[in-house]
Amino acid sequence: MKPSLTYLKAILAMLFWSATFVWFKIAYQTYLPYEVTFLRLLLASILLFIVMLLSPKREKVHSKDIWQMMLVAFCEPFMYFIGEANGMKIVAPALGSLIISTIPIFSAIGAWLILKEKLPWYVVLGLIVSTSGVIVMSLGSADFSATINGILFLMIAVLSGVFYGISVRNLTHRYSPITIVTWQNFFGMLYFLPLFLIVDGKHFFSIQHSAQGLITIAAMSILASVIAFILFTGVLRDLGVAKSNIFTNLIPVFTVILAYIVLGDKLNWTGWIGLSLAVLGLFVSQYPDWQKRKKDFRISSRRLR
């Protein structure tokens, strides 16, 4: 596979995930958080199982791997969303984004300790620069209010994001991304079903539904819950956990840009500096490896001729 295609997949996944922050504002005008998440996962599961049933090359998941699939879904979307959704309610957005931005750092450490992934100096440098960019973007806000509960919820989200990457990595060598994401969405939907019925069920079955809200949820389901996860699962397989997770620092970058275009939000000078650092750090972390992968691809292409 061309190295440029791997990076394009990573960038598209981050773009689709960042769009959800804008779409959430639209969906939340009618629907509550657990309603939105459950409907996303339900639609994604239905679509993916239809695709798998129609596919001539269906993969059978071994019973021993079902438990790992369940663990992947428990980490993300289940625990990650519970931590992030509840934490962001009681923590200022600036501080919340700072805490979430530590996921690439902890992922790199976890991949190094548990998966024995190598951490070249340029990956560490790029990680520091890129994360610094997210921090600078957050410093544009003067509000850093928080509670202990809010910080603990966000740390749950961080740890869930870290263990998602670590737990799904081995599966990427045994199954295709579409198989992994299908079962991930299915088990995630099952985990959220009780919360949907108990917490938000009464509201969902009594409100007047919104076409705009449902279309937005469908867009999140197809682009974020299905396509983005399929793309990123492939990236995890190709690049490893540490190098892949640095791309998540593009999410606040794309979110700021989309909010500027779609919602008319303003971006101050600290935002522009932070945005530039986040992109620069990503470039630093990937450039030497991209050059090497590009060279190896050219050599292998010549041998095939």
C-alpha positions in Angstrom: 0.0 0.0 0.0 1.2 3.5 -0.8 2.3 5.3 2.4 0.4 8.4 1.2 -2.8 6.4 1.2 -2.3 5.4 4.9 -1.8 9.1 5.9 -4.8 10.1 3.8 -6.9 7.6 5.6 -5.8 8.9 9.0 -6.5 12.5 8.0 -10.0 11.6 6.7 -10.8 9.7 9.9 -9.9 12.8 12.0 -11.9 15.1 9.7 -15.0 12.9 10.1 -14.6 12.6 13.9 -14.1 16.4 14.2 -17.3 17.0 12.2 -19.2 15.2 15.0 -18.5 18.1 17.4 -20.4 20.4 15.0 -23.1 17.9 14.4 -23.6 17.3 18.1 -24.7 20.9 18.5 -27.4 20.4 15.9 -28.5 16.9 17.2 -28.6 18.1 20.8 -31.3 20.7 19.9 -33.8 17.8 19.9 -32.1 14.7 21.3 -30.2 13.8 24.5 -26.7 12.4 24.5 -27.5 8.7 25.1 -30.2 8.9 22.4 -27.8 10.3 19.9 -25.1 7.7 20.7 -27.4 4.7 20.7 -29.1 5.7 17.4 -25.6 6.2 15.8 -24.5 2.7 16.9 -27.8 1.0 16.0 -27.8 2.4 12.5 -24.1 1.6 12.1 -24.6 -2.0 13.2 -27.5 -2.5 10.8 -25.6 -1.1 7.8 -22.4 -3.0 8.6 -24.1 -6.4 9.1 -25.9 -5.9 5.8 -22.6 -5.2 4.1 -21.0 -8.3 5.8 -23.9 -10.5 4.8 -23.7 -9.4 1.1 -19.9 -9.7 1.0 -18.6 -12.9 -0.7 -15.6 -12.9 1.7 -17.2 -13.0 5.1 -14.8 -13.5 8.0 -15.7 -15.8 10.8 -14.6 -14.4 14.2 -13.1 -17.1 16.5 -14.8 -17.5 19.9 -11.6 -16.5 21.7 -11.5 -13.2 19.8 -15.2 -12.3 20.6 -14.1 -11.4 24.1 -11.4 -9.1 22.8 -14.0 -7.5 20.4 -16.2 -6.9 23.5 -13.3 -5.3 25.3 -12.6 -3.0 22.4 -16.2 -1.9 22.3 -16.2 -1.5 26.1 -13.2 0.9 25.8 -14.6 2.8 22.8 -17.3 3.8 22.2 -18.8 2.9 25.6 -16.5 4.0 28.4 -14.9 6.7 26.3 -18.2 8.4 25.6 -19.4 8.1 29.2 -16.2 9.7 30.4 -16.1 12.5 27.8 -19.9 13.3 27.8 -20.2 13.5 31.6 -16.8 15.2 32.1 -17.4 17.9 29.6 -20.7 18.9 31.3 -18.8 20.0 34.4 -15.4 21.0 33.1 -14.6 24.1 31.1 -14.1 23.3 27.4 -10.5 24.6 27.4 -9.5 22.4 30.3 -11.4 19.5 28.9 -9.6 19.6 25.5 -6.3 19.8 27.4 -7.1 16.6 29.3 -8.3 14.8 26.1 -5.2 15.9 24.2 -3.1 13.7 26.5 -4.4 10.6 24.8 -1.6 10.5 22.2 1.0 10.8 25.0 -0.4 8.0 27.1 -1.0 5.9 24.1 2.6 6.2 23.0 3.7 5.2 26.6 1.2 2.3 26.7 2.3 1.0 23.3 5.9 1.2 24.3 5.3 -0.6 27.6 2.7 -3.2 26.6 3.1 -3.7 22.8 6.9 -3.0 22.8 6.5 -0.5 20.0 9.6 1.6 19.3 9.5 5.3 19.9 12.0 7.0 17.6 13.2 10.5 18.7 11.2 12.2 15.9 8.0 10.6 17.1 8.6 11.8 20.6 9.5 15.3 19.4 6.5 15.5 17.1 4.2 14.3 19.9 5.5 17.1 22.2 5.2 19.8 19.5 1.7 18.7 18.4 0.3 18.4 21.9 1.8 21.8 22.7 -0.2 23.1 19.8 -3.4 21.8 21.3 -2.5 23.3 24.7 -1.8 26.7 23.0 -5.2 26.5 21.3 -6.9 25.9 24.6 -5.1 28.8 26.3 -7.2 31.2 24.2 -9.9 30.6 26.8 -9.8 32.2 30.2 -12.1 29.7 31.7 -10.4 26.6 33.3 -13.0 25.8 35.9 -13.4 22.2 36.9 -14.5 19.8 39.6 -12.8 16.6 40.8 -15.6 14.5 39.4 -15.3 16.2 36.0 -11.6 15.6 35.8 -12.1 12.0 36.9 -14.7 11.4 34.1 -12.3 12.9 31.5 -9.5 10.7 32.8 -11.8 7.7 32.2 -12.1 8.9 28.6 -8.4 9.2 28.3 -7.7 5.8 29.7 -10.4 4.3 27.5 -8.9 5.9 24.4 -5.5 4.5 25.3 -6.7 1.0 26.0 -8.8 1.0 22.8 -5.7 1.5 20.7 -3.8 -1.2 22.6 -6.6 -3.8 22.7 -7.6 -3.4 19.0 -4.0 -3.5 17.6 -3.6 -7.3 17.7 -7.0 -7.8 16.1 -6.0 -5.7 13.1 -3.5 -8.4 12.1 -6.2 -11.1 12.2 -9.3 -9.4 10.8 -10.2 -6.8 8.3 -11.2 -3.3 9.6 -14.8 -3.7 8.5 -15.1 -7.0 10.6 -13.6 -5.3 13.7 -15.7 -2.1 13.4 -18.9 -4.1 12.8 -18.6 -6.0 16.0 -17.3 -2.9 17.8 -20.5 -1.0 16.9 -22.7 -3.9 17.7 -21.3 -4.5 21.2 -21.2 -0.8 21.8 -24.9 -0.6 20.9 -25.7 -3.4 23.4 -23.7 -1.6 26.1 -25.7 1.6 25.5 -29.1 0.0 25.2 -29.8 0.0 29.0 -28.6 3.6 29.4 -30.8 4.6 26.5 -33.9 3.0 27.8 -33.4 3.9 31.5 -32.0 7.4 31.3 -33.3 8.9 28.0 -36.0 6.4 26.9 -39.0 8.4 28.3 -37.8 11.5 26.6 -37.2 9.7 23.3 -40.6 8.1 23.1 -42.5 11.2 24.0 -40.9 14.0 22.0 -41.7 15.2 18.5 -38.9 13.9 16.4 -36.8 16.2 14.2 -35.9 15.3 10.6 -32.8 17.6 10.8 -31.7 15.9 14.0 -32.2 12.4 12.6 -30.4 13.2 9.4 -27.5 14.6 11.5 -27.4 11.5 13.6 -27.4 9.4 10.4 -24.4 11.4 9.0 -22.5 10.9 12.3 -23.3 7.2 12.1 -22.1 6.7 8.5 -19.1 9.0 8.5 -17.9 8.8 12.2 -19.1 5.5 13.6 -18.5 3.5 10.4 -16.2 5.0 7.8 -13.8 6.9 10.3 -13.3 3.8 12.5 -12.7 1.5 9.4 -10.1 4.0 8.1 -8.4 4.4 11.5 -8.4 0.7 12.3 -6.4 0.2 9.1 -4.0 3.1 10.1 -3.4 1.4 13.5 -2.5 -1.8 11.7 -0.1 0.1 9.3 1.5 2.6 11.6 1.1 1.2 15.1 -0.6 2.8 18.2 1.9 5.6 18.9 2.3 7.1 15.4 -1.5 6.7 14.7 -2.7 8.4 17.8 -0.7 11.6 17.1 -3.2 12.2 14.3 -5.9 12.7 16.9 -4.4 16.1 17.6 -5.9 17.1 14.2 -9.4 16.7 15.7 -9.3 20.1 17.5 -7.7 21.6 14.5 -10.4 20.4 12.1 -13.1 21.2 14.7 -12.0 24.8 15.0 -11.9 25.2 11.2 -15.3 23.6 10.7 -16.8 25.7 13.6 -15.4 28.8 11.9 -16.9 27.8 8.5 -20.2 26.3 9.6 -21.0 28.0 12.9 -19.2 31.3 12.4 -17.0 30.8 15.5 -14.0 33.2 15.7 -10.4 32.1 16.0 -7.9 34.4 17.8 -4.1 34.6 17.3 -3.4 32.0 20.0 -5.7 29.6 18.1 -3.8 30.1 14.9 -0.4 29.5 16.6 -1.7 26.4 18.3 -3.2 25.1 15.1 0.1 25.6 13.3 2.0 23.8 16.1 -0.4 20.9 16.1 0.1 20.4 12.3 3.9 20.9 12.5 4.2 18.3 15.2 2.3 15.8 13.2 4.5 16.5 10.2 7.7 16.0 12.3 6.5 12.8 13.8 5.6 11.2 10.4 8.1 12.7 7.9 11.1 10.4 8.4 9.0 7.3 8.5 7.0 8.5 5.5 10.2 8.9 3.5 11.4 5.5 4.4 8.0 3.9 3.6 8.0 5.8 0.3 11.4 4.5 -0.6 10.5 0.9 0.4 7.3 1.1 -1.7 9.3 2.2 -4.8 11.8 -0.6 -4.4 9.0 -3.2 -4.0 7.2 -1.7 -7.1 10.4 -2.1 -9.2 10.8 -5.7 -8.1 7.3 -6.5 -9.3 7.8 -5.1 -12.8 
